[in-house]
Amino acid sequence: MKFLLATLLSIPLVLLANESRKQNIDDAFYESSVKNAPNAKPILVKDTDSAMGRYNLHAKKLDIKTLARAHGHLCDGLVLAYVELSNTLPKLFNDSIVDRTDIRIVAKNSPCLVDTSALMSGARINHKTLSLDNSLGGSFIVQRISTGQTYKVSLADKGFLKALKTEEEKIKAKANKDVTPKDIDEVEALAFKAMKHMLNTDPKKLLKITELKNYHYKFKIDAIGSRSDIVNKNIGR
């Protein structure tokens, strides 16, 4: 013990701090309470092995942490999309393994919803398999291309989002003028509260999933525009 203490004391504090950051950097962006939430369970997906490849031999796990890393942050939009899609996409396949070569999807034009849709389903705007329809709000339409089977998924009750949306509108109304760190802290706290609700509520109570018979997919793009998630990036903490 004395030797260990002497060793630690001989190491500059800055090096210890740097080492600590290295050890924790992979989780620094990710709220740890999400990890074991019941609605954060990973889904199974399959793809092809190369640009000219055949199907993978094995399915792979896709979890919400991977999506948060790729998207850039864990937020209420990403959680909303993950919970809705993870409970709907597997319904299109008998083995519940999502074939990301065989999905079309319709989502609202939003950084969080579009990123999550593409990463979870394999649908892409450039292949006309990811359509943007702002009338959907926080809902999604998912279709298996080969069979035409289609579902729409929505929140059964949006009441828990009211306070968050009100605070977001207040910040948007400032148009990046006079936005304070306190404003951002308050809206992020409300977003986290909404995330916890979505991640821990029974999906049967949280979601409304409806099969759409004879649905005809039509590619469209609503309102190409600027990103909303970078407007306040320089606000202090």
Backbone torsions as a table, in degrees:
resi	resn	phi	psi	omega
1	MET	NA	-44.4	178.7
2	LYS	-61.0	-40.8	-179.7
3	PHE	-64.2	-43.0	179.5
4	LEU	-62.8	-44.5	179.9
5	LEU	-63.0	-42.1	179.3
6	ALA	-63.9	-38.9	179.6
7	THR	-63.9	-46.3	-179.8
8	LEU	-62.8	-41.0	-179.1
9	LEU	-66.9	-23.6	-179.1
10	SER	-82.2	-11.1	-179.3
11	ILE	-90.8	127.1	178.4
12	PRO	-54.1	140.1	-178.4
13	LEU	-59.4	-34.3	-179.3
14	VAL	-63.7	-35.6	177.9
15	LEU	-68.5	-40.2	177.6
16	LEU	-63.2	-41.2	179.5
17	ALA	-64.3	-42.4	178.9
18	ASN	-63.7	-40.5	179.6
19	GLU	-65.4	-39.1	177.7
20	SER	-61.6	-42.5	179.1
21	ARG	-64.0	-39.0	179.4
22	LYS	-63.1	-39.7	-177.7
23	GLN	-69.4	-32.1	-173.2
24	ASN	-104.4	-4.0	-171.8
25	ILE	-62.3	-31.8	-177.6
26	ASP	-68.8	-23.1	-179.1
27	ASP	-108.5	-2.4	-174.3
28	ALA	-62.7	-30.7	-177.4
29	PHE	-87.5	-5.0	-166.1
30	TYR	-120.1	118.7	-179.0
31	GLU	-65.7	117.7	-171.8
32	SER	-62.5	-28.2	-178.5
33	SER	-67.8	-15.8	179.4
34	VAL	-71.9	-31.9	-170.6
35	LYS	-49.8	-46.1	-174.9
36	ASN	-103.3	11.1	177.6
37	ALA	-65.8	141.1	-175.0
38	PRO	-60.3	-31.6	-178.5
39	ASN	-93.4	12.4	177.0
40	ALA	-103.1	9.6	-179.0
41	LYS	-62.3	142.8	-179.2
42	PRO	-69.9	157.5	171.4
43	ILE	-106.9	165.1	176.6
44	LEU	-103.6	134.1	179.9
45	VAL	-131.4	159.0	172.3
46	LYS	-137.3	153.4	-176.5
47	ASP	-141.1	-159.4	171.5
48	THR	-107.2	164.2	-171.5
49	ASP	-86.7	-16.5	-178.1
50	SER	-163.0	-179.2	-178.7
51	ALA	-59.5	-30.3	178.2
52	MET	-118.1	24.4	-165.6
53	GLY	-87.9	169.7	174.6
54	ARG	-92.0	175.8	177.2
55	TYR	-58.2	147.8	171.3
56	ASN	-56.8	149.0	173.5
57	LEU	-75.5	-27.9	-175.9
58	HIS	-131.6	146.1	174.4
59	ALA	-72.1	161.8	177.3
60	LYS	-126.9	150.9	177.4
61	LYS	-83.4	139.2	174.8
62	LEU	-126.2	119.6	-176.7
63	ASP	-119.1	171.2	-174.9
64	ILE	-68.8	-27.3	178.1
65	LYS	-67.8	-41.2	177.3
66	THR	-60.9	-41.9	179.9
67	LEU	-66.1	-41.0	178.5
68	ALA	-62.9	-38.2	178.4
69	ARG	-64.6	-44.8	-178.1
70	ALA	-70.3	-39.5	-178.2
71	HIS	-73.0	-36.7	178.4
72	GLY	122.8	-22.3	178.3
73	HIS	-164.2	161.9	172.4
74	LEU	-93.2	123.4	-175.7
75	CYS	-144.9	172.0	-177.8
76	ASP	-65.1	-34.0	178.4
77	GLY	-66.1	-43.8	178.6
78	LEU	-65.0	-42.9	179.3
79	VAL	-64.4	-43.7	176.7
80	LEU	-55.0	-51.5	-178.0
81	ALA	-63.5	-42.2	-178.1
82	TYR	-63.8	-46.6	-178.0
83	VAL	-65.3	-43.2	179.9
84	GLU	-65.0	-47.9	-175.1
85	LEU	-74.6	-34.7	179.9
86	SER	-69.0	-19.3	176.9
87	ASN	-97.3	-4.0	-176.6
88	THR	-117.1	-47.5	-177.7
89	LEU	-54.6	-44.6	-178.9
90	PRO	-62.0	-21.4	-179.8
91	LYS	-66.1	-19.3	-178.9
92	LEU	-79.3	-8.7	-174.0
93	PHE	-129.9	133.8	-176.1
94	ASN	-60.0	-34.1	-179.5
95	ASP	-93.1	3.4	179.7
96	SER	66.0	7.3	176.0
97	ILE	-89.9	119.2	-173.8
98	VAL	-76.0	116.1	178.4
99	ASP	-84.1	104.0	-174.9
100	ARG	-78.3	9.3	171.4
101	THR	-100.9	-1.0	-167.8
102	ASP	-133.5	33.1	-175.5
103	ILE	-128.2	137.3	165.5
104	ARG	-117.1	149.4	-175.9
105	ILE	-146.4	147.6	176.2
106	VAL	-121.9	129.4	-176.7
107	ALA	-144.1	163.7	172.3
108	LYS	-69.2	148.2	177.8
109	ASN	-76.1	93.4	-178.8
110	SER	-144.9	140.8	179.6
111	PRO	-53.8	-45.3	-176.1
112	CYS	-70.3	-47.1	-175.6
113	LEU	-69.9	-39.1	-179.4
114	VAL	-70.3	-45.3	178.3
115	ASP	-58.6	-47.4	-177.9
116	THR	-65.9	-40.7	178.0
117	SER	-58.7	-48.7	-177.3
118	ALA	-65.1	-45.1	-176.4
119	LEU	-69.0	-36.7	-178.3
120	MET	-79.3	-33.4	-172.1
121	SER	-105.1	-19.3	-174.1
122	GLY	82.1	-3.3	179.0
123	ALA	-70.9	146.7	-176.3
124	ARG	-141.1	142.7	177.9
125	ILE	-62.6	-42.0	-176.4
126	ASN	-68.5	-14.1	174.8
127	HIS	-104.8	5.3	-179.8
128	LYS	60.6	28.1	176.0
129	THR	-105.8	-3.3	174.3
130	LEU	-122.1	110.0	-176.5
131	SER	-104.4	143.8	-176.3
132	LEU	-111.8	116.4	-176.6
133	ASP	-134.4	103.9	-174.9
134	ASN	-67.6	-14.9	178.9
135	SER	-69.9	-14.8	-179.6
136	LEU	-75.7	-20.5	-176.9
137	GLY	60.4	-122.6	179.9
138	GLY	-96.0	18.8	178.4
139	SER	-97.9	165.9	177.2
140	PHE	-137.1	149.4	168.8
141	ILE	-116.0	126.0	-179.7
142	VAL	-122.1	138.1	-177.9
143	GLN	-136.6	134.9	171.1
144	ARG	-83.5	120.2	-172.6
145	ILE	-61.5	-44.6	-172.5
146	SER	-69.5	-25.2	-177.8
147	THR	-113.9	-20.1	-176.8
148	GLY	81.2	-2.5	179.3
149	GLN	-63.5	134.7	-171.0
150	THR	-139.0	140.6	174.3
151	TYR	-129.8	150.4	168.6
152	LYS	-114.7	134.0	178.9
153	VAL	-124.0	135.4	-179.2
154	SER	-142.5	166.6	170.0
155	LEU	-74.6	135.4	178.2
156	ALA	-71.0	-30.8	-179.2
157	ASP	-147.8	122.5	-177.4
158	LYS	-98.8	7.3	-175.5
159	GLY	-57.1	-33.4	-177.9
160	PHE	-69.7	-13.3	-179.6
161	LEU	-93.6	-5.5	-172.1
162	LYS	-58.8	-49.3	-177.8
163	ALA	-62.6	-40.9	179.3
164	LEU	-62.8	-48.1	-177.6
165	LYS	-63.9	-36.4	177.8
166	THR	-62.7	-44.3	-179.5
167	GLU	-68.5	-37.6	177.4
168	GLU	-62.3	-41.3	-179.7
169	GLU	-65.3	-35.2	177.3
170	LYS	-62.4	-42.3	180.0
171	ILE	-68.9	-41.7	178.6
172	LYS	-62.1	-35.6	-178.7
173	ALA	-65.3	-23.8	178.1
174	LYS	-76.7	-13.5	176.6
175	ALA	50.3	44.4	178.1
176	ASN	69.0	14.0	176.5
177	LYS	-111.8	131.4	177.5
178	ASP	65.3	18.7	173.3
179	VAL	-76.1	129.5	-175.7
180	THR	-108.4	160.4	174.1
181	PRO	-55.6	-35.5	179.0
182	LYS	-63.0	-39.3	177.5
183	ASP	-57.9	-46.9	-178.1
184	ILE	-67.7	-41.2	178.3
185	ASP	-58.4	-42.8	-176.9
186	GLU	-69.0	-41.4	-178.9
187	VAL	-71.0	-34.4	177.7
188	GLU	-69.1	-34.5	176.7
189	ALA	-65.4	-40.6	177.4
190	LEU	-67.5	-36.7	177.6
191	ALA	-63.9	-40.9	179.5
192	PHE	-65.5	-38.1	177.3
193	LYS	-62.4	-41.6	177.5
194	ALA	-65.4	-40.2	178.1
195	MET	-60.2	-46.1	-179.9
196	LYS	-59.9	-39.6	178.6
197	HIS	-62.0	-47.5	-177.6
198	MET	-68.3	-33.0	-176.9
199	LEU	-80.6	-15.3	-174.5
200	ASN	-120.8	-2.7	179.6
201	THR	-89.7	139.3	177.4
202	ASP	-53.3	122.2	-178.7
203	PRO	-55.0	-29.4	179.2
204	LYS	-65.7	-27.4	177.4
205	LYS	-92.6	-31.4	-175.2
206	LEU	-78.1	-36.8	-168.8
207	LEU	-115.0	154.2	170.5
208	LYS	-120.7	112.3	-178.3
209	ILE	-114.7	121.2	-175.6
210	THR	-125.0	131.9	174.7
211	GLU	-78.9	133.2	179.0
212	LEU	-102.9	111.1	-179.8
213	LYS	-79.7	138.3	175.8
214	ASN	57.2	36.6	178.3
215	TYR	-76.4	132.7	179.3
216	HIS	-109.4	111.7	-179.7
217	TYR	-71.4	134.4	176.4
218	LYS	-133.7	121.4	-178.6
219	PHE	-69.5	132.0	175.4
220	LYS	-152.3	159.8	176.2
221	ILE	-131.0	114.7	177.4
222	ASP	-94.5	125.3	163.9
223	ALA	54.8	65.0	169.9
224	ILE	-62.9	130.9	-176.8
225	GLY	-162.8	-163.5	-175.5
226	SER	-80.9	161.1	179.1
227	ARG	-78.2	132.5	178.8
228	SER	-83.4	-18.8	-172.5
229	ASP	-88.1	7.6	178.5
230	ILE	-122.8	1.5	-175.0
231	VAL	-60.7	-40.2	-176.0
232	ASN	-107.6	28.8	-172.9
233	LYS	-65.6	-21.5	-177.7
234	ASN	-99.1	5.6	176.9
235	ILE	-66.8	134.4	-178.1
236	GLY	-67.6	170.9	178.7
237	ARG	-114.8	NA	NA
